[in-house]
């Protein structure tokens, strides 16, 4: 094998290694951008990083499903519980809107409400891969509260779902 071929193979191997490394590191770079946007309160940047309508709808569905399960058990014992469900269901939208905000994101996994947690709490976020297209952000103190990221193309990511323990 000639010297030119060896150099070409070395450059190709180096290029493929750099590509694979960037592909693996891209959600970590996204996490840094997300943390920065929350810390700075940059709503325009957050709009690009978070699919707010999708996150809101997913969280509303999660909360309503939990309410229906809980109310189903109570309605069997007390028919007036259905009226209570109608009242509580009307409060889901404002609650979800507060959670799916920069302040709500900062409070993720802290046990505090939106606006109660310091924005610096986002510095404690960790990232884990679920699969090639999905990763999630969590706090080690509360691993059941998560923000799910979905790959957009090869290197882009977006927050598409929030999961909270609803017990």
Backbone as CSV, one residue per row, in Angstrom:
resi,resn,N_x,N_y,N_z,CA_x,CA_y,CA_z,C_x,C_y,C_z
1,UNK,0.844,-1.174,0.000,0.000,0.000,0.000,0.889,1.236,0.000
2,UNK,0.548,2.161,-0.841,1.339,3.376,-0.950,1.056,4.349,0.182
3,UNK,1.942,5.281,0.299,1.831,6.294,1.352,0.549,7.124,1.201
4,UNK,0.178,7.464,-0.014,-1.024,8.272,-0.256,-2.283,7.528,0.191
5,UNK,-2.332,6.227,-0.035,-3.490,5.427,0.371,-3.577,5.371,1.894
6,UNK,-2.446,5.200,2.558,-2.424,5.153,4.025,-2.892,6.483,4.619
7,UNK,-2.428,7.566,4.032,-2.840,8.890,4.509,-4.343,9.082,4.280
8,UNK,-4.836,8.675,3.118,-6.262,8.811,2.808,-7.105,7.984,3.781
9,UNK,-6.677,6.760,4.072,-7.401,5.919,5.026,-7.366,6.510,6.431
10,UNK,-6.243,7.078,6.817,-6.128,7.705,8.137,-7.057,8.918,8.232
11,UNK,-7.095,9.723,7.186,-7.974,10.899,7.167,-9.438,10.454,7.198
12,UNK,-9.770,9.417,6.437,-11.132,8.890,6.424,-11.520,8.362,7.811
13,UNK,-10.627,7.608,8.442,-10.896,7.074,9.783,-11.064,8.207,10.789
14,UNK,-10.231,9.223,10.685,-10.333,10.370,11.580,-11.654,11.113,11.359
15,UNK,-12.036,11.289,10.122,-13.297,11.961,9.797,-14.503,11.181,10.309
16,UNK,-14.497,9.862,10.121,-15.597,9.032,10.616,-15.657,9.039,12.138
17,UNK,-14.500,9.047,12.778,-14.462,9.110,14.245,-15.034,10.436,14.741
18,UNK,-14.673,11.533,14.093,-15.189,12.847,14.480,-16.703,12.907,14.267
19,UNK,-17.174,12.352,13.158,-18.609,12.308,12.874,-19.346,11.524,13.957
20,UNK,-18.844,10.341,14.302,-19.477,9.501,15.326,-19.454,10.190,16.691
21,UNK,-18.355,10.845,17.014,-18.251,11.543,18.293,-19.266,12.687,18.368
22,UNK,-19.388,13.453,17.308,-20.348,14.560,17.300,-21.784,14.032,17.351
23,UNK,-22.035,12.926,16.656,-23.356,12.306,16.675,-23.716,11.883,18.098
24,UNK,-22.770,11.302,18.817,-22.990,10.865,20.195,-23.126,12.069,21.133
25,UNK,-22.324,13.104,20.928,-22.294,14.255,21.837,-23.419,15.259,21.590
26,UNK,-24.115,15.161,20.477,-25.109,16.185,20.138,-26.191,16.390,21.203
27,UNK,-26.724,15.358,21.875,-27.727,15.671,22.907,-27.120,16.381,24.114
28,UNK,-25.851,16.129,24.401,-25.188,16.822,25.508,-24.997,18.304,25.172
29,UNK,-24.677,18.584,23.919,-24.570,19.977,23.481,-25.945,20.655,23.526
30,UNK,-26.981,19.907,23.148,-28.347,20.427,23.228,-28.708,20.734,24.679
31,UNK,-28.340,19.837,25.595,-28.631,20.050,27.015,-27.992,21.340,27.508
32,UNK,-26.761,21.589,27.101,-26.091,22.841,27.495,-26.858,24.053,26.966
33,UNK,-27.326,23.970,25.724,-28.097,25.078,25.142,-29.420,25.267,25.890
34,UNK,-30.077,24.168,26.245,-31.342,24.238,26.978,-31.132,24.837,28.365
35,UNK,-30.095,24.402,29.051,-29.787,24.956,30.370,-29.520,26.456,30.273
36,UNK,-28.748,26.849,29.274,-28.443,28.270,29.085,-29.688,29.092,28.820
37,UNK,-30.593,28.570,27.997,-31.825,29.299,27.682,-32.699,29.465,28.922
38,UNK,-32.779,28.427,29.761,-33.577,28.528,30.989,-32.924,29.513,31.950
39,UNK,-31.610,29.413,32.116,-30.893,30.310,33.038,-31.046,31.774,32.642
40,UNK,-30.996,32.031,31.341,-31.094,33.405,30.849,-32.545,33.861,30.683
41,UNK,-33.489,32.930,30.802,-34.894,33.284,30.589,-35.169,33.670,29.151
42,UNK,-34.426,33.090,28.228,-34.529,33.413,26.805,-35.680,32.624,26.176
43,UNK,-36.851,33.216,26.178,-38.046,32.531,25.675,-37.959,32.228,24.178
44,UNK,-37.366,33.108,23.407,-37.255,32.875,21.963,-36.403,31.636,21.694
45,UNK,-35.303,31.512,22.410,-34.443,30.336,22.233,-35.147,29.077,22.733
46,UNK,-35.882,29.190,23.831,-36.628,28.034,24.340,-37.683,27.567,23.341
47,UNK,-38.300,28.508,22.643,-39.297,28.147,21.626,-38.670,27.282,20.533
48,UNK,-37.400,27.528,20.229,-36.707,26.720,19.221,-36.284,25.360,19.772
49,UNK,-36.038,25.280,21.065,-35.528,24.052,21.673,-36.627,23.124,22.186
50,UNK,-37.787,23.687,22.501,-38.876,22.921,23.112,-40.111,23.014,22.226
51,UNK,-40.702,21.878,21.916,-41.971,21.844,21.191,-43.084,22.012,22.230
52,UNK,-43.311,23.269,22.647,-44.240,23.550,23.736,-45.645,22.993,23.503
53,UNK,-46.248,23.155,22.311,-47.593,22.590,22.123,-47.623,21.070,22.330
54,UNK,-46.633,20.382,21.820,-46.583,18.917,21.961,-46.359,18.509,23.423
55,UNK,-45.488,19.231,24.116,-45.225,18.930,25.526,-46.486,19.182,26.349
56,UNK,-47.179,20.292,26.084,-48.409,20.606,26.825,-49.475,19.534,26.612
57,UNK,-49.692,19.169,25.352,-50.723,18.167,25.053,-50.392,16.826,25.704
58,UNK,-49.129,16.430,25.655,-48.732,15.163,26.272,-48.916,15.173,27.777
59,UNK,-48.561,16.280,28.412,-48.699,16.376,29.863,-50.174,16.456,30.264
60,UNK,-50.979,17.174,29.467,-52.420,17.227,29.756,-53.025,15.828,29.680
61,UNK,-52.650,15.072,28.660,-53.164,13.707,28.519,-52.735,12.844,29.705
62,UNK,-51.496,13.003,30.147,-50.983,12.242,31.286,-51.768,12.582,32.560
63,UNK,-51.990,13.861,32.813,-52.713,14.292,34.016,-54.173,13.848,33.947
64,UNK,-54.811,14.009,32.789,-56.217,13.625,32.663,-56.400,12.115,32.801
65,UNK,-55.478,11.326,32.264,-55.566,9.872,32.416,-55.453,9.481,33.884
66,UNK,-54.567,10.140,34.594,-54.411,9.859,36.031,-55.683,10.242,36.787
67,UNK,-56.255,11.399,36.455,-57.503,11.826,37.100,-58.641,10.845,36.821
68,UNK,-58.746,10.393,35.574,-59.814,9.454,35.221,-59.676,8.143,35.981
69,UNK,-58.451,7.636,36.105,-58.243,6.398,36.868,-58.665,6.590,38.321
70,UNK,-58.233,7.701,38.881,-58.529,7.979,40.283,-60.035,8.208,40.488
71,UNK,-60.642,8.969,39.598,-62.061,9.287,39.743,-62.929,8.062,39.464
72,UNK,-62.485,7.184,38.579,-63.247,5.973,38.281,-63.472,5.142,39.526
73,UNK,-62.472,5.061,40.363,-62.593,4.309,41.613,-63.538,5.024,42.578
74,UNK,-63.465,6.342,42.605,-64.285,7.106,43.551,-65.744,7.199,43.109
75,UNK,-65.988,7.249,41.796,-67.364,7.358,41.295,-68.156,6.106,41.668
76,UNK,-67.480,4.962,41.693,-68.163,3.728,42.080,-68.682,3.826,43.516
77,UNK,-68.000,4.566,44.348,-68.403,4.698,45.751,-69.275,5.930,45.993
78,UNK,-69.080,6.981,45.182,-69.789,8.234,45.416,-70.140,8.874,44.071
79,UNK,-71.402,8.872,43.682,-71.792,9.438,42.387,-71.460,10.925,42.230
80,UNK,-71.353,11.663,43.311,-71.031,13.090,43.219,-69.566,13.330,42.865
81,UNK,-68.760,12.291,42.902,-67.346,12.444,42.554,-67.192,12.863,41.092
82,UNK,-68.163,12.511,40.254,-68.123,12.926,38.852,-68.160,14.434,38.711
83,UNK,-68.927,15.093,39.558,-68.967,16.561,39.542,-67.625,17.143,39.969
84,UNK,-67.010,16.508,40.935,-65.688,16.966,41.379,-64.684,16.828,40.241
85,UNK,-64.814,15.750,39.452,-63.908,15.566,38.318,-64.050,16.720,37.331
86,UNK,-65.276,17.130,37.039,-65.487,18.242,36.105,-64.811,19.515,36.607
87,UNK,-64.889,19.750,37.892,-64.251,20.928,38.482,-62.728,20.821,38.382
88,UNK,-62.189,19.670,38.748,-60.728,19.474,38.742,-60.191,19.473,37.313
89,UNK,-60.932,18.878,36.378,-60.479,18.824,34.985,-60.320,20.223,34.400
90,UNK,-61.127,21.169,34.859,-61.009,22.545,34.382,-59.743,23.231,34.860
91,UNK,-59.121,22.676,35.880,-57.885,23.263,36.416,-56.630,22.673,35.777
92,UNK,-56.790,21.635,34.951,-55.638,20.967,34.349,-54.893,21.904,33.406
93,UNK,-55.611,22.606,32.534,-54.951,23.472,31.551,-54.067,24.536,32.196
94,UNK,-54.557,25.316,33.172,-53.678,26.317,33.788,-52.481,25.691,34.517
95,UNK,-52.709,24.523,35.140,-51.614,23.863,35.845,-50.527,23.422,34.858
96,UNK,-50.948,22.818,33.749,-49.991,22.357,32.742,-49.279,23.545,32.111
97,UNK,-50.004,24.628,31.847,-49.373,25.817,31.268,-48.292,26.372,32.189
98,UNK,-48.509,26.304,33.493,-47.495,26.776,34.443,-46.286,25.847,34.463
99,UNK,-46.532,24.544,34.350,-45.424,23.585,34.374,-44.590,23.647,33.102
100,UNK,-45.251,23.882,31.966,-44.550,23.916,30.682,-44.206,25.366,30.371
101,UNK,-43.269,25.885,31.130,-42.780,27.261,31.005,-41.319,27.248,31.433
102,UNK,-40.573,28.313,31.169,-39.177,28.330,31.640,-39.076,28.099,33.148
103,UNK,-39.994,28.691,33.900,-39.971,28.516,35.354,-40.317,27.086,35.735
104,UNK,-41.274,26.500,35.011,-41.658,25.113,35.262,-40.550,24.147,34.902
105,UNK,-39.854,24.431,33.796,-38.726,23.582,33.414,-37.633,23.640,34.468
106,UNK,-37.367,24.832,34.996,-36.330,24.976,36.024,-36.691,24.189,37.274
107,UNK,-37.984,24.051,37.558,-38.430,23.346,38.767,-38.475,21.832,38.587
108,UNK,-38.260,21.340,37.366,-38.347,19.907,37.098,-37.473,19.108,38.060
109,UNK,-38.085,18.190,38.754,-37.353,17.285,39.631,-36.919,17.866,40.956
110,UNK,-37.308,19.101,41.257,-36.890,19.712,42.525,-37.929,19.523,43.624
111,UNK,-39.157,19.171,43.239,-40.227,19.072,44.221,-40.869,20.417,44.511
112,UNK,-40.394,21.461,43.845,-40.933,22.808,44.031,-41.812,23.167,42.845
113,UNK,-42.666,24.131,43.037,-43.540,24.582,41.970,-42.832,25.537,41.025
114,UNK,-43.455,25.813,39.867,-42.882,26.774,38.928,-42.672,28.128,39.595
115,UNK,-41.509,28.698,39.409,-41.182,29.985,40.005,-40.618,29.878,41.406
116,UNK,-40.773,28.722,42.064,-40.243,28.543,43.417,-38.801,28.041,43.398
117,UNK,-38.457,27.282,42.370,-37.105,26.725,42.276,-36.180,27.756,41.644
118,UNK,-34.959,27.859,42.118,-34.018,28.773,41.469,-33.676,28.250,40.074
119,UNK,-33.487,29.157,39.141,-33.161,28.735,37.777,-31.863,27.936,37.724
120,UNK,-30.989,28.137,38.709,-29.722,27.410,38.750,-29.935,25.912,38.951
121,UNK,-31.157,25.504,39.307,-31.449,24.079,39.493,-31.226,23.297,38.204
122,UNK,-31.301,23.975,37.052,-31.097,23.267,35.783,-29.663,22.772,35.635
123,UNK,-28.750,23.343,36.394,-27.357,22.890,36.314,-27.204,21.463,36.822
124,UNK,-28.176,20.991,37.602,-28.127,19.631,38.126,-28.713,18.584,37.192
125,UNK,-29.209,19.010,36.032,-29.799,18.061,35.093,-28.743,17.107,34.559
126,UNK,-29.156,15.870,34.333,-28.313,14.849,33.717,-29.034,14.338,32.478
127,UNK,-28.276,13.710,31.590,-28.849,13.209,30.350,-28.567,11.722,30.229
128,UNK,-29.530,10.986,29.699,-29.351,9.561,29.422,-29.999,9.255,28.075
129,UNK,-29.357,8.384,27.332,-29.934,7.918,26.073,-30.979,6.853,26.361
130,UNK,-32.097,6.897,25.655,-33.062,5.801,25.694,-32.820,4.905,24.487
131,UNK,-32.623,5.516,23.340,-32.236,4.824,22.116,-31.611,5.867,21.190
132,UNK,-31.336,5.499,19.956,-30.642,6.407,19.046,-31.413,7.704,18.819
133,UNK,-32.735,7.621,18.770,-33.564,8.794,18.466,-34.101,9.506,19.698
134,UNK,-33.933,8.918,20.878,-34.547,9.472,22.084,-33.554,9.511,23.235
135,UNK,-33.564,10.628,23.948,-32.782,10.769,25.179,-33.684,11.479,26.178
136,UNK,-33.305,11.459,27.433,-34.102,12.186,28.416,-33.205,12.883,29.422
137,UNK,-33.757,13.970,29.967,-33.082,14.800,30.953,-33.785,14.568,32.285
138,UNK,-33.004,14.445,33.346,-33.572,14.204,34.669,-32.650,14.791,35.727
139,UNK,-33.148,14.859,36.941,-32.317,15.236,38.090,-32.056,13.966,38.887
140,UNK,-30.822,13.741,39.322,-30.520,12.520,40.079,-31.389,12.364,41.333
141,UNK,-31.821,13.469,41.922,-32.651,13.408,43.126,-34.068,12.911,42.826
142,UNK,-34.511,13.037,41.578,-35.863,12.625,41.188,-35.828,12.102,39.755
143,UNK,-35.330,10.879,39.558,-35.191,10.365,38.193,-36.515,10.076,37.488
144,UNK,-37.642,10.121,38.207,-38.920,9.850,37.548,-39.502,11.088,36.860
145,UNK,-38.998,12.265,37.159,-39.391,13.487,36.443,-38.418,13.661,35.287
146,UNK,-38.953,13.674,34.072,-38.069,13.680,32.897,-38.576,14.604,31.797
147,UNK,-37.615,15.111,31.040,-37.891,15.784,29.774,-37.349,14.873,28.689
148,UNK,-38.188,14.489,27.750,-37.747,13.606,26.678,-37.346,14.425,25.460
149,UNK,-36.198,14.087,24.904,-35.671,14.745,23.716,-35.812,13.792,22.545
150,UNK,-36.140,14.344,21.396,-36.249,13.545,20.184,-35.276,14.099,19.154
151,UNK,-34.565,13.194,18.505,-33.599,13.601,17.482,-34.339,14.216,16.299
152,UNK,-33.826,15.339,15.818,-34.362,16.033,14.650,-33.258,16.027,13.599
153,UNK,-33.344,15.139,12.626,-32.251,14.976,11.676,-31.126,14.205,12.343
154,UNK,-29.900,14.427,11.909,-28.768,13.706,12.502,-28.276,14.326,13.797
155,UNK,-28.203,15.640,13.849,-27.564,16.288,14.992,-28.492,17.151,15.836
156,UNK,-29.695,17.429,15.354,-30.607,18.301,16.087,-31.444,17.529,17.099
157,UNK,-31.887,18.226,18.129,-32.731,17.646,19.173,-33.805,18.645,19.558
158,UNK,-34.906,18.142,20.101,-35.979,19.009,20.569,-36.669,18.311,21.740
159,UNK,-37.070,19.098,22.740,-37.847,18.558,23.858,-39.265,18.333,23.348
160,UNK,-39.761,17.093,23.490,-41.082,16.766,22.957,-42.050,16.240,24.014
161,UNK,-41.542,15.934,25.210,-42.432,15.363,26.225,-41.884,15.612,27.621
162,UNK,-42.797,15.845,28.546,-42.441,15.979,29.959,-43.182,14.874,30.699
163,UNK,-42.469,14.183,31.553,-43.087,13.117,32.335,-42.888,13.425,33.812
164,UNK,-43.978,13.401,34.551,-43.933,13.689,35.984,-44.560,12.535,36.752
165,UNK,-44.062,12.247,37.946,-44.724,11.227,38.763,-46.020,11.821,39.321
166,UNK,-47.121,11.224,38.992,-48.418,11.776,39.397,-49.051,10.906,40.474
167,UNK,-48.390,10.757,41.555,-48.918,9.942,42.664,-49.471,10.814,43.746
